[in-house]
């Protein structure tokens, strides 16, 4: 779960990799690195969730990487580490 304004984006991924479309890219590139950002992780093996802090260096990298994102294709499983 990634915060997106008043809601959250729910993404499925593996080992820190997740598919990015234009909506996800827009949210990641527009995050404010002046405040703390947290993402919530769920795993099938763990019955609860883990709140993970995202540092300002990661947010700055997202701003650069996803600034002009155009990839909208569905990722292949090997791109996600499955």
PyMOL Python script that loads the backbone (N, CA, C, O; Angstrom):
from pymol import cmd

cmd.read_pdbstr("""\
ATOM      1  N   UNK A   1       0.847  -1.176   0.000  1.00  0.00           N
ATOM      2  CA  UNK A   1       0.000   0.000   0.000  1.00  0.00           C
ATOM      3  C   UNK A   1       0.888   1.232   0.000  1.00  0.00           C
ATOM      4  O   UNK A   1       1.760   1.383   0.855  1.00  0.00           O
ATOM      5  N   UNK A   2       0.657   2.114  -0.971  1.00  0.00           N
ATOM      6  CA  UNK A   2       1.416   3.353  -1.090  1.00  0.00           C
ATOM      7  C   UNK A   2       0.442   4.520  -0.961  1.00  0.00           C
ATOM      8  O   UNK A   2      -0.570   4.545  -1.661  1.00  0.00           O
ATOM      9  N   UNK A   3       0.719   5.488  -0.087  1.00  0.00           N
ATOM     10  CA  UNK A   3      -0.204   6.613   0.059  1.00  0.00           C
ATOM     11  C   UNK A   3      -0.336   7.405  -1.234  1.00  0.00           C
ATOM     12  O   UNK A   3       0.652   7.702  -1.907  1.00  0.00           O
ATOM     13  N   UNK A   4      -1.587   7.742  -1.566  1.00  0.00           N
ATOM     14  CA  UNK A   4      -1.882   8.517  -2.779  1.00  0.00           C
ATOM     15  C   UNK A   4      -2.968   9.525  -2.452  1.00  0.00           C
ATOM     16  O   UNK A   4      -4.139   9.315  -2.769  1.00  0.00           O
ATOM     17  N   UNK A   5      -2.576  10.613  -1.820  1.00  0.00           N
ATOM     18  CA  UNK A   5      -3.551  11.619  -1.419  1.00  0.00           C
ATOM     19  C   UNK A   5      -4.404  11.114  -0.273  1.00  0.00           C
ATOM     20  O   UNK A   5      -3.880  10.764   0.785  1.00  0.00           O
ATOM     21  N   UNK A   6      -5.714  11.071  -0.473  1.00  0.00           N
ATOM     22  CA  UNK A   6      -6.639  10.613   0.566  1.00  0.00           C
ATOM     23  C   UNK A   6      -6.887   9.111   0.516  1.00  0.00           C
ATOM     24  O   UNK A   6      -7.722   8.596   1.259  1.00  0.00           O
ATOM     25  N   UNK A   7      -6.183   8.416  -0.339  1.00  0.00           N
ATOM     26  CA  UNK A   7      -6.386   6.986  -0.510  1.00  0.00           C
ATOM     27  C   UNK A   7      -5.033   6.279  -0.578  1.00  0.00           C
ATOM     28  O   UNK A   7      -4.002   6.885  -0.281  1.00  0.00           O
ATOM     29  N   UNK A   8      -5.029   5.019  -0.961  1.00  0.00           N
ATOM     30  CA  UNK A   8      -3.798   4.249  -1.106  1.00  0.00           C
ATOM     31  C   UNK A   8      -3.828   3.469  -2.407  1.00  0.00           C
ATOM     32  O   UNK A   8      -4.888   3.042  -2.862  1.00  0.00           O
ATOM     33  N   UNK A   9      -2.658   3.287  -3.002  1.00  0.00           N
ATOM     34  CA  UNK A   9      -2.515   2.371  -4.121  1.00  0.00           C
ATOM     35  C   UNK A   9      -2.130   1.025  -3.532  1.00  0.00           C
ATOM     36  O   UNK A   9      -1.238   0.950  -2.687  1.00  0.00           O
ATOM     37  N   UNK A  10      -2.783  -0.019  -3.963  1.00  0.00           N
ATOM     38  CA  UNK A  10      -2.455  -1.360  -3.504  1.00  0.00           C
ATOM     39  C   UNK A  10      -1.782  -2.079  -4.660  1.00  0.00           C
ATOM     40  O   UNK A  10      -2.384  -2.280  -5.714  1.00  0.00           O
ATOM     41  N   UNK A  11      -0.528  -2.464  -4.453  1.00  0.00           N
ATOM     42  CA  UNK A  11       0.271  -3.094  -5.495  1.00  0.00           C
ATOM     43  C   UNK A  11       0.695  -4.483  -5.065  1.00  0.00           C
ATOM     44  O   UNK A  11       0.896  -4.744  -3.879  1.00  0.00           O
ATOM     45  N   UNK A  12       0.828  -5.361  -6.022  1.00  0.00           N
ATOM     46  CA  UNK A  12       1.312  -6.712  -5.738  1.00  0.00           C
ATOM     47  C   UNK A  12       2.705  -6.835  -6.336  1.00  0.00           C
ATOM     48  O   UNK A  12       2.926  -6.508  -7.502  1.00  0.00           O
ATOM     49  N   UNK A  13       3.633  -7.306  -5.530  1.00  0.00           N
ATOM     50  CA  UNK A  13       4.997  -7.448  -6.002  1.00  0.00           C
ATOM     51  C   UNK A  13       5.745  -8.489  -5.208  1.00  0.00           C
ATOM     52  O   UNK A  13       5.158  -9.253  -4.441  1.00  0.00           O
ATOM     53  N   UNK A  14       7.045  -8.509  -5.400  1.00  0.00           N
ATOM     54  CA  UNK A  14       7.888  -9.496  -4.739  1.00  0.00           C
ATOM     55  C   UNK A  14       9.282  -8.920  -4.541  1.00  0.00           C
ATOM     56  O   UNK A  14       9.849  -8.338  -5.466  1.00  0.00           O
ATOM     57  N   UNK A  15       9.840  -9.078  -3.340  1.00  0.00           N
ATOM     58  CA  UNK A  15      11.208  -8.623  -3.054  1.00  0.00           C
ATOM     59  C   UNK A  15      11.437  -7.152  -3.396  1.00  0.00           C
ATOM     60  O   UNK A  15      12.472  -6.791  -3.957  1.00  0.00           O
ATOM     61  N   UNK A  16      10.471  -6.314  -3.058  1.00  0.00           N
ATOM     62  CA  UNK A  16      10.607  -4.883  -3.309  1.00  0.00           C
ATOM     63  C   UNK A  16      10.352  -4.462  -4.741  1.00  0.00           C
ATOM     64  O   UNK A  16      10.540  -3.294  -5.083  1.00  0.00           O
ATOM     65  N   UNK A  17       9.936  -5.370  -5.569  1.00  0.00           N
ATOM     66  CA  UNK A  17       9.621  -5.054  -6.973  1.00  0.00           C
ATOM     67  C   UNK A  17       8.118  -5.114  -7.169  1.00  0.00           C
ATOM     68  O   UNK A  17       7.444  -6.006  -6.654  1.00  0.00           O
ATOM     69  N   UNK A  18       7.605  -4.152  -7.919  1.00  0.00           N
ATOM     70  CA  UNK A  18       6.174  -4.100  -8.173  1.00  0.00           C
ATOM     71  C   UNK A  18       5.955  -3.440  -9.521  1.00  0.00           C
ATOM     72  O   UNK A  18       6.789  -2.657  -9.975  1.00  0.00           O
ATOM     73  N   UNK A  19       4.832  -3.753 -10.166  1.00  0.00           N
ATOM     74  CA  UNK A  19       4.560  -3.165 -11.474  1.00  0.00           C
ATOM     75  C   UNK A  19       4.258  -1.676 -11.358  1.00  0.00           C
ATOM     76  O   UNK A  19       3.604  -1.234 -10.414  1.00  0.00           O
ATOM     77  N   UNK A  20       4.741  -0.916 -12.324  1.00  0.00           N
ATOM     78  CA  UNK A  20       4.504   0.528 -12.338  1.00  0.00           C
ATOM     79  C   UNK A  20       3.812   0.896 -13.640  1.00  0.00           C
ATOM     80  O   UNK A  20       4.336   0.644 -14.725  1.00  0.00           O
ATOM     81  N   UNK A  21       2.642   1.487 -13.528  1.00  0.00           N
ATOM     82  CA  UNK A  21       1.959   2.046 -14.685  1.00  0.00           C
ATOM     83  C   UNK A  21       1.973   3.563 -14.543  1.00  0.00           C
ATOM     84  O   UNK A  21       2.606   4.086 -13.626  1.00  0.00           O
ATOM     85  N   UNK A  22       1.303   4.265 -15.414  1.00  0.00           N
ATOM     86  CA  UNK A  22       1.349   5.730 -15.375  1.00  0.00           C
ATOM     87  C   UNK A  22       0.754   6.295 -14.084  1.00  0.00           C
ATOM     88  O   UNK A  22       1.223   7.324 -13.596  1.00  0.00           O
ATOM     89  N   UNK A  23      -0.272   5.643 -13.520  1.00  0.00           N
ATOM     90  CA  UNK A  23      -0.883   6.115 -12.271  1.00  0.00           C
ATOM     91  C   UNK A  23       0.101   5.985 -11.104  1.00  0.00           C
ATOM     92  O   UNK A  23       0.259   6.917 -10.315  1.00  0.00           O
ATOM     93  N   UNK A  24       0.753   4.841 -11.000  1.00  0.00           N
ATOM     94  CA  UNK A  24       1.738   4.620  -9.931  1.00  0.00           C
ATOM     95  C   UNK A  24       2.913   5.580 -10.102  1.00  0.00           C
ATOM     96  O   UNK A  24       3.379   6.170  -9.128  1.00  0.00           O
ATOM     97  N   UNK A  25       3.390   5.737 -11.328  1.00  0.00           N
ATOM     98  CA  UNK A  25       4.510   6.647 -11.594  1.00  0.00           C
ATOM     99  C   UNK A  25       4.169   8.072 -11.181  1.00  0.00           C
ATOM    100  O   UNK A  25       5.005   8.774 -10.611  1.00  0.00           O
ATOM    101  N   UNK A  26       2.946   8.500 -11.467  1.00  0.00           N
ATOM    102  CA  UNK A  26       2.531   9.856 -11.102  1.00  0.00           C
ATOM    103  C   UNK A  26       2.531  10.035  -9.586  1.00  0.00           C
ATOM    104  O   UNK A  26       2.989  11.063  -9.086  1.00  0.00           O
ATOM    105  N   UNK A  27       2.026   9.053  -8.854  1.00  0.00           N
ATOM    106  CA  UNK A  27       1.999   9.133  -7.392  1.00  0.00           C
ATOM    107  C   UNK A  27       3.419   9.152  -6.834  1.00  0.00           C
ATOM    108  O   UNK A  27       3.733   9.975  -5.974  1.00  0.00           O
ATOM    109  N   UNK A  28       4.284   8.252  -7.316  1.00  0.00           N
ATOM    110  CA  UNK A  28       5.650   8.180  -6.795  1.00  0.00           C
ATOM    111  C   UNK A  28       6.454   9.434  -7.123  1.00  0.00           C
ATOM    112  O   UNK A  28       7.234   9.906  -6.296  1.00  0.00           O
ATOM    113  N   UNK A  29       6.270   9.968  -8.312  1.00  0.00           N
ATOM    114  CA  UNK A  29       7.050  11.147  -8.697  1.00  0.00           C
ATOM    115  C   UNK A  29       6.551  12.433  -8.039  1.00  0.00           C
ATOM    116  O   UNK A  29       7.263  13.437  -8.029  1.00  0.00           O
ATOM    117  N   UNK A  30       5.343  12.413  -7.492  1.00  0.00           N
ATOM    118  CA  UNK A  30       4.806  13.624  -6.872  1.00  0.00           C
ATOM    119  C   UNK A  30       4.832  13.587  -5.349  1.00  0.00           C
ATOM    120  O   UNK A  30       4.278  14.471  -4.694  1.00  0.00           O
ATOM    121  N   UNK A  31       5.474  12.569  -4.785  1.00  0.00           N
ATOM    122  CA  UNK A  31       5.549  12.483  -3.320  1.00  0.00           C
ATOM    123  C   UNK A  31       6.372  13.623  -2.758  1.00  0.00           C
ATOM    124  O   UNK A  31       7.338  14.083  -3.366  1.00  0.00           O
ATOM    125  N   UNK A  32       5.963  14.067  -1.580  1.00  0.00           N
ATOM    126  CA  UNK A  32       6.635  15.162  -0.896  1.00  0.00           C
ATOM    127  C   UNK A  32       7.701  14.580   0.025  1.00  0.00           C
ATOM    128  O   UNK A  32       7.379  13.841   0.956  1.00  0.00           O
ATOM    129  N   UNK A  33       8.961  14.906  -0.223  1.00  0.00           N
ATOM    130  CA  UNK A  33      10.030  14.352   0.612  1.00  0.00           C
ATOM    131  C   UNK A  33      10.302  15.220   1.841  1.00  0.00           C
ATOM    132  O   UNK A  33      11.269  14.978   2.563  1.00  0.00           O
ATOM    133  N   UNK A  34       9.460  16.226   2.087  1.00  0.00           N
ATOM    134  CA  UNK A  34       9.599  17.053   3.279  1.00  0.00           C
ATOM    135  C   UNK A  34       8.917  16.434   4.497  1.00  0.00           C
ATOM    136  O   UNK A  34       9.134  16.876   5.626  1.00  0.00           O
ATOM    137  N   UNK A  35       8.102  15.419   4.270  1.00  0.00           N
ATOM    138  CA  UNK A  35       7.446  14.752   5.394  1.00  0.00           C
ATOM    139  C   UNK A  35       7.760  13.263   5.325  1.00  0.00           C
ATOM    140  O   UNK A  35       8.168  12.749   4.283  1.00  0.00           O
ATOM    141  N   UNK A  36       7.564  12.576   6.451  1.00  0.00           N
ATOM    142  CA  UNK A  36       7.843  11.151   6.488  1.00  0.00           C
ATOM    143  C   UNK A  36       6.810  10.392   5.660  1.00  0.00           C
ATOM    144  O   UNK A  36       5.614  10.679   5.719  1.00  0.00           O
ATOM    145  N   UNK A  37       7.289   9.424   4.891  1.00  0.00           N
ATOM    146  CA  UNK A  37       6.418   8.604   4.055  1.00  0.00           C
ATOM    147  C   UNK A  37       6.559   7.160   4.516  1.00  0.00           C
ATOM    148  O   UNK A  37       7.663   6.667   4.744  1.00  0.00           O
ATOM    149  N   UNK A  38       5.427   6.500   4.647  1.00  0.00           N
ATOM    150  CA  UNK A  38       5.419   5.106   5.048  1.00  0.00           C
ATOM    151  C   UNK A  38       4.631   4.301   4.031  1.00  0.00           C
ATOM    152  O   UNK A  38       3.625   4.771   3.500  1.00  0.00           O
ATOM    153  N   UNK A  39       5.089   3.087   3.761  1.00  0.00           N
ATOM    154  CA  UNK A  39       4.318   2.150   2.954  1.00  0.00           C
ATOM    155  C   UNK A  39       4.013   0.948   3.839  1.00  0.00           C
ATOM    156  O   UNK A  39       4.785   0.618   4.739  1.00  0.00           O
ATOM    157  N   UNK A  40       2.902   0.306   3.581  1.00  0.00           N
ATOM    158  CA  UNK A  40       2.498  -0.847   4.379  1.00  0.00           C
ATOM    159  C   UNK A  40       2.698  -2.100   3.548  1.00  0.00           C
ATOM    160  O   UNK A  40       2.243  -2.184   2.407  1.00  0.00           O
ATOM    161  N   UNK A  41       3.390  -3.079   4.136  1.00  0.00           N
ATOM    162  CA  UNK A  41       3.694  -4.330   3.457  1.00  0.00           C
ATOM    163  C   UNK A  41       2.916  -5.475   4.093  1.00  0.00           C
ATOM    164  O   UNK A  41       2.776  -5.551   5.314  1.00  0.00           O
ATOM    165  N   UNK A  42       2.415  -6.359   3.241  1.00  0.00           N
ATOM    166  CA  UNK A  42       1.728  -7.563   3.689  1.00  0.00           C
ATOM    167  C   UNK A  42       2.422  -8.763   3.058  1.00  0.00           C
ATOM    168  O   UNK A  42       2.894  -8.682   1.924  1.00  0.00           O
ATOM    169  N   UNK A  43       2.484  -9.855   3.771  1.00  0.00           N
ATOM    170  CA  UNK A  43       3.022 -11.092   3.203  1.00  0.00           C
ATOM    171  C   UNK A  43       2.076 -12.231   3.541  1.00  0.00           C
ATOM    172  O   UNK A  43       1.416 -12.199   4.580  1.00  0.00           O
ATOM    173  N   UNK A  44       2.004 -13.233   2.682  1.00  0.00           N
ATOM    174  CA  UNK A  44       1.124 -14.374   2.960  1.00  0.00           C
ATOM    175  C   UNK A  44       1.534 -15.139   4.223  1.00  0.00           C
ATOM    176  O   UNK A  44       0.688 -15.727   4.898  1.00  0.00           O
ATOM    177  N   UNK A  45       2.821 -15.130   4.536  1.00  0.00           N
ATOM    178  CA  UNK A  45       3.320 -15.885   5.677  1.00  0.00           C
ATOM    179  C   UNK A  45       3.058 -15.185   7.010  1.00  0.00           C
ATOM    180  O   UNK A  45       3.104 -15.822   8.062  1.00  0.00           O
ATOM    181  N   UNK A  46       2.784 -13.890   6.972  1.00  0.00           N
ATOM    182  CA  UNK A  46       2.621 -13.100   8.176  1.00  0.00           C
ATOM    183  C   UNK A  46       1.182 -12.617   8.238  1.00  0.00           C
ATOM    184  O   UNK A  46       0.683 -12.033   7.276  1.00  0.00           O
ATOM    185  N   UNK A  47       0.517 -12.851   9.348  1.00  0.00           N
ATOM    186  CA  UNK A  47      -0.910 -12.526   9.412  1.00  0.00           C
ATOM    187  C   UNK A  47      -1.193 -11.029   9.529  1.00  0.00           C
ATOM    188  O   UNK A  47      -2.332 -10.611   9.326  1.00  0.00           O
ATOM    189  N   UNK A  48      -0.200 -10.221   9.847  1.00  0.00           N
ATOM    190  CA  UNK A  48      -0.402  -8.788   9.989  1.00  0.00           C
ATOM    191  C   UNK A  48       0.273  -8.013   8.874  1.00  0.00           C
ATOM    192  O   UNK A  48       0.510  -8.538   7.785  1.00  0.00           O
ATOM    193  N   UNK A  49       0.573  -6.783   9.155  1.00  0.00           N
ATOM    194  CA  UNK A  49       1.247  -5.941   8.177  1.00  0.00           C
ATOM    195  C   UNK A  49       2.469  -5.313   8.826  1.00  0.00           C
ATOM    196  O   UNK A  49       2.601  -5.292  10.050  1.00  0.00           O
ATOM    197  N   UNK A  50       3.357  -4.804   7.987  1.00  0.00           N
ATOM    198  CA  UNK A  50       4.570  -4.143   8.453  1.00  0.00           C
ATOM    199  C   UNK A  50       4.570  -2.734   7.873  1.00  0.00           C
ATOM    200  O   UNK A  50       4.431  -2.554   6.664  1.00  0.00           O
ATOM    201  N   UNK A  51       4.723  -1.752   8.729  1.00  0.00           N
ATOM    202  CA  UNK A  51       4.808  -0.367   8.290  1.00  0.00           C
ATOM    203  C   UNK A  51       6.281  -0.047   8.055  1.00  0.00           C
ATOM    204  O   UNK A  51       7.100  -0.190   8.963  1.00  0.00           O
ATOM    205  N   UNK A  52       6.618   0.381   6.854  1.00  0.00           N
ATOM    206  CA  UNK A  52       7.997   0.603   6.460  1.00  0.00           C
ATOM    207  C   UNK A  52       8.205   2.067   6.081  1.00  0.00           C
ATOM    208  O   UNK A  52       7.479   2.602   5.243  1.00  0.00           O
ATOM    209  N   UNK A  53       9.187   2.712   6.690  1.00  0.00           N
ATOM    210  CA  UNK A  53       9.486   4.110   6.393  1.00  0.00           C
ATOM    211  C   UNK A  53      10.307   4.198   5.107  1.00  0.00           C
ATOM    212  O   UNK A  53      11.239   3.423   4.896  1.00  0.00           O
ATOM    213  N   UNK A  54       9.945   5.150   4.259  1.00  0.00           N
ATOM    214  CA  UNK A  54      10.676   5.405   3.019  1.00  0.00           C
ATOM    215  C   UNK A  54      11.484   6.678   3.217  1.00  0.00           C
ATOM    216  O   UNK A  54      10.934   7.727   3.550  1.00  0.00           O
ATOM    217  N   UNK A  55      12.779   6.579   3.011  1.00  0.00           N
ATOM    218  CA  UNK A  55      13.658   7.718   3.242  1.00  0.00           C
ATOM    219  C   UNK A  55      13.614   8.746   2.127  1.00  0.00           C
ATOM    220  O   UNK A  55      13.153   8.450   1.025  1.00  0.00           O
ATOM    221  N   UNK A  56      14.094   9.964   2.409  1.00  0.00           N
ATOM    222  CA  UNK A  56      14.069  11.042   1.412  1.00  0.00           C
ATOM    223  C   UNK A  56      14.916  10.751   0.183  1.00  0.00           C
ATOM    224  O   UNK A  56      14.603  11.243  -0.901  1.00  0.00           O
ATOM    225  N   UNK A  57      15.983   9.963   0.319  1.00  0.00           N
ATOM    226  CA  UNK A  57      16.797   9.620  -0.856  1.00  0.00           C
ATOM    227  C   UNK A  57      16.003   8.743  -1.821  1.00  0.00           C
ATOM    228  O   UNK A  57      16.108   8.899  -3.038  1.00  0.00           O
ATOM    229  N   UNK A  58      15.215   7.827  -1.281  1.00  0.00           N
ATOM    230  CA  UNK A  58      14.371   6.983  -2.129  1.00  0.00           C
ATOM    231  C   UNK A  58      13.309   7.829  -2.820  1.00  0.00           C
ATOM    232  O   UNK A  58      13.060   7.662  -4.014  1.00  0.00           O
ATOM    233  N   UNK A  59      12.685   8.731  -2.079  1.00  0.00           N
ATOM    234  CA  UNK A  59      11.660   9.600  -2.663  1.00  0.00           C
ATOM    235  C   UNK A  59      12.269  10.471  -3.766  1.00  0.00           C
ATOM    236  O   UNK A  59      11.657  10.643  -4.820  1.00  0.00           O
ATOM    237  N   UNK A  60      13.460  11.019  -3.538  1.00  0.00           N
ATOM    238  CA  UNK A  60      14.129  11.811  -4.578  1.00  0.00           C
ATOM    239  C   UNK A  60      14.431  10.968  -5.809  1.00  0.00           C
ATOM    240  O   UNK A  60      14.304  11.446  -6.936  1.00  0.00           O
ATOM    241  N   UNK A  61      14.829   9.718  -5.600  1.00  0.00           N
ATOM    242  CA  UNK A  61      15.086   8.822  -6.739  1.00  0.00           C
ATOM    243  C   UNK A  61      13.799   8.555  -7.504  1.00  0.00           C
ATOM    244  O   UNK A  61      13.806   8.541  -8.735  1.00  0.00           O
ATOM    245  N   UNK A  62      12.676   8.339  -6.784  1.00  0.00           N
ATOM    246  CA  UNK A  62      11.391   8.138  -7.447  1.00  0.00           C
ATOM    247  C   UNK A  62      11.042   9.346  -8.308  1.00  0.00           C
ATOM    248  O   UNK A  62      10.530   9.190  -9.417  1.00  0.00           O
ATOM    249  N   UNK A  63      11.313  10.539  -7.812  1.00  0.00           N
ATOM    250  CA  UNK A  63      11.003  11.754  -8.567  1.00  0.00           C
ATOM    251  C   UNK A  63      11.755  11.782  -9.893  1.00  0.00           C
ATOM    252  O   UNK A  63      11.207  12.205 -10.910  1.00  0.00           O
ATOM    253  N   UNK A  64      13.006  11.333  -9.884  1.00  0.00           N
ATOM    254  CA  UNK A  64      13.815  11.314 -11.112  1.00  0.00           C
ATOM    255  C   UNK A  64      13.400  10.181 -12.042  1.00  0.00           C
ATOM    256  O   UNK A  64      13.189  10.395 -13.236  1.00  0.00           O
ATOM    257  N   UNK A  65      13.284   8.982 -11.491  1.00  0.00           N
ATOM    258  CA  UNK A  65      12.993   7.801 -12.316  1.00  0.00           C
ATOM    259  C   UNK A  65      11.619   7.880 -12.960  1.00  0.00           C
ATOM    260  O   UNK A  65      11.463   7.537 -14.131  1.00  0.00           O
ATOM    261  N   UNK A  66      10.622   8.329 -12.206  1.00  0.00           N
ATOM    262  CA  UNK A  66       9.248   8.297 -12.699  1.00  0.00           C
ATOM    263  C   UNK A  66       8.741   9.637 -13.228  1.00  0.00           C
ATOM    264  O   UNK A  66       7.551   9.770 -13.510  1.00  0.00           O
ATOM    265  N   UNK A  67       9.610  10.622 -13.366  1.00  0.00           N
ATOM    266  CA  UNK A  67       9.201  11.947 -13.834  1.00  0.00           C
ATOM    267  C   UNK A  67       8.550  11.903 -15.210  1.00  0.00           C
ATOM    268  O   UNK A  67       7.545  12.576 -15.434  1.00  0.00           O
ATOM    269  N   UNK A  68       9.097  11.132 -16.124  1.00  0.00           N
ATOM    270  CA  UNK A  68       8.574  11.047 -17.497  1.00  0.00           C
ATOM    271  C   UNK A  68       8.244   9.606 -17.862  1.00  0.00           C
ATOM    272  O   UNK A  68       8.566   9.152 -18.960  1.00  0.00           O
ATOM    273  N   UNK A  69       7.613   8.895 -16.960  1.00  0.00           N
ATOM    274  CA  UNK A  69       7.341   7.468 -17.138  1.00  0.00           C
ATOM    275  C   UNK A  69       6.316   7.256 -18.236  1.00  0.00           C
ATOM    276  O   UNK A  69       5.277   7.915 -18.258  1.00  0.00           O
ATOM    277  N   UNK A  70       6.605   6.338 -19.149  1.00  0.00           N
ATOM    278  CA  UNK A  70       5.673   6.064 -20.243  1.00  0.00           C
ATOM    279  C   UNK A  70       5.310   4.595 -20.359  1.00  0.00           C
ATOM    280  O   UNK A  70       4.456   4.240 -21.173  1.00  0.00           O
ATOM    281  N   UNK A  71       5.934   3.728 -19.568  1.00  0.00           N
ATOM    282  CA  UNK A  71       5.678   2.296 -19.684  1.00  0.00           C
ATOM    283  C   UNK A  71       4.321   1.960 -19.084  1.00  0.00           C
ATOM    284  O   UNK A  71       4.108   2.158 -17.888  1.00  0.00           O
ATOM    285  N   UNK A  72       3.407   1.458 -19.894  1.00  0.00           N
ATOM    286  CA  UNK A  72       2.092   1.075 -19.421  1.00  0.00           C
ATOM    287  C   UNK A  72       1.793  -0.399 -19.647  1.00  0.00           C
ATOM    288  O   UNK A  72       0.684  -0.856 -19.373  1.00  0.00           O
ATOM    289  N   UNK A  73       2.768  -1.143 -20.143  1.00  0.00           N
ATOM    290  CA  UNK A  73       2.515  -2.548 -20.428  1.00  0.00           C
ATOM    291  C   UNK A  73       2.489  -3.364 -19.144  1.00  0.00           C
ATOM    292  O   UNK A  73       3.053  -2.961 -18.126  1.00  0.00           O
ATOM    293  N   UNK A  74       1.845  -4.488 -19.203  1.00  0.00           N
ATOM    294  CA  UNK A  74       1.790  -5.390 -18.059  1.00  0.00           C
ATOM    295  C   UNK A  74       3.143  -6.069 -17.916  1.00  0.00           C
ATOM    296  O   UNK A  74       3.658  -6.630 -18.884  1.00  0.00           O
ATOM    297  N   UNK A  75       3.729  -6.027 -16.714  1.00  0.00           N
ATOM    298  CA  UNK A  75       5.046  -6.632 -16.538  1.00  0.00           C
ATOM    299  C   UNK A  75       4.982  -8.148 -16.631  1.00  0.00           C
ATOM    300  O   UNK A  75       3.964  -8.763 -16.315  1.00  0.00           O
ATOM    301  N   UNK A  76       6.073  -8.731 -17.064  1.00  0.00           N
ATOM    302  CA  UNK A  76       6.188 -10.184 -17.095  1.00  0.00           C
ATOM    303  C   UNK A  76       6.560 -10.657 -15.687  1.00  0.00           C
ATOM    304  O   UNK A  76       7.196  -9.913 -14.940  1.00  0.00           O
ATOM    305  N   UNK A  77       6.176 -11.874 -15.316  1.00  0.00           N
ATOM    306  CA  UNK A  77       6.499 -12.362 -13.974  1.00  0.00           C
ATOM    307  C   UNK A  77       7.982 -12.274 -13.631  1.00  0.00           C
ATOM    308  O   UNK A  77       8.324 -11.969 -12.488  1.00  0.00           O
ATOM    309  N   UNK A  78       8.871 -12.533 -14.587  1.00  0.00           N
ATOM    310  CA  UNK A  78      10.310 -12.479 -14.304  1.00  0.00           C
ATOM    311  C   UNK A  78      10.782 -11.052 -13.992  1.00  0.00           C
ATOM    312  O   UNK A  78      11.818 -10.880 -13.349  1.00  0.00           O
ATOM    313  N   UNK A  79      10.044 -10.032 -14.432  1.00  0.00           N
ATOM    314  CA  UNK A  79      10.386  -8.665 -14.091  1.00  0.00           C
ATOM    315  C   UNK A  79      10.093  -8.357 -12.627  1.00  0.00           C
ATOM    316  O   UNK A  79      10.669  -7.435 -12.050  1.00  0.00           O
ATOM    317  N   UNK A  80       9.195  -9.133 -12.032  1.00  0.00           N
ATOM    318  CA  UNK A  80       8.826  -8.943 -10.638  1.00  0.00           C
ATOM    319  C   UNK A  80       9.561  -9.873  -9.703  1.00  0.00           C
ATOM    320  O   UNK A  80       9.389  -9.792  -8.487  1.00  0.00           O
ATOM    321  N   UNK A  81      10.377 -10.755 -10.248  1.00  0.00           N
ATOM    322  CA  UNK A  81      11.152 -11.668  -9.420  1.00  0.00           C
ATOM    323  C   UNK A  81      10.431 -12.948  -9.072  1.00  0.00           C
ATOM    324  O   UNK A  81      10.853 -13.662  -8.163  1.00  0.00           O
ATOM    325  N   UNK A  82       9.344 -13.260  -9.778  1.00  0.00           N
ATOM    326  CA  UNK A  82       8.623 -14.521  -9.505  1.00  0.00           C
ATOM    327  C   UNK A  82       9.290 -15.652 -10.237  1.00  0.00           C
ATOM    328  O   UNK A  82       8.844 -16.796 -10.144  1.00  0.00           O
TER     329      UNK A  82
END
""", "prot")
cmd.dss("prot")
cmd.show_as("cartoon", "prot")
cmd.util.cbc("prot")
cmd.orient("prot")
